[in-house]
Amino acid sequence: MTKNIARNILIVDDSKLMRMMLKKIVEELAVFNLIVEAENGKIALDKLNDNSFDIILLDIEMPVMNGVDALREIRLRHKSKV
């Protein structure tokens, strides 16, 4: 028997359709306690101030702040293993 572990996921993509599709896939896995969405890297960084996430699905090409810059900032701010 496996222990249930609460997992949180952040889905970051400028495409609403892509976020919806990813969220649907993730919901079907039924292992995530919290599913949060963000439209760009800047919003994702703001969401990281409110919650901790076990997984971040991060698009590369986005307006305002792209995925590469967001990843760089996440690593600096949170000392996360990426």
N, C-alpha and C positions, 0 to 999 in steps of 0.2 A: 504494500500500500504506500503510495507517495503522499507526501505532505503538501497541502495546498499552500502555495506561496503567492501572496498578493504581488502582482506585477503591474507596472504602469508603463504606458507607451505614448510617445509623442510622434504624431504624423505631421511632417512639414512638407508642404507642396503648394505652389501657387495655383495649381489646377484643382478647382472644387471637385470635378469629376474624379480625378485621381485620388484625392483624399477620401471621397465617398467609397470608391472601390477598395482601397486599402483598409478602410475602417470595416467594411463588410467582411473582408477576408479575416481580419484580426478578431472581429466579434465571433466568427464561426469557430475559432480556435478555443474560445471560452477559457482562456488562461489569464486574461488581463483584467485587472480590477478597475483600472482607470484608462480611458482612451481620450487623449486630448489632441486637438488639431491646431495648426498654425499655418498662415498663408505665406509667410516668408521667414527668413532667418532672424530678423529683428523681433518679430512677434514670438518666435520660438524661444529666444533668449529671455523675453519677459515671462513666458510660461515657466521657464526653468527656475525663476525666482519664487514661484508659487508652489511648485511640486518637484519631487525628484522622480526621475524616469529610469527604468531599467533598459529600455530600448528607445532609440530615436531613429525613425525612418526619415531621411533627409534628402530632399531633391537638391540637385546641383545648381541648375539654372533657375533663379527666381529674381523678381524685382526687389528693390529696397536693400536686401542683404542676401547674397547668394549662399548656397550650401557650403561652399569651401570656406568662406569668411565666417559663417556661423559655426562651423566645426572648429575652426581655429580659436574662436572666442570661447566656445564651450570648453575646450581643452584648457585654456588659460584660466578661466573663472572657476571651473569645477574640478580640476585635476583628475578628470575622468579617464579611465582606461578605455581607449577607443581603438 
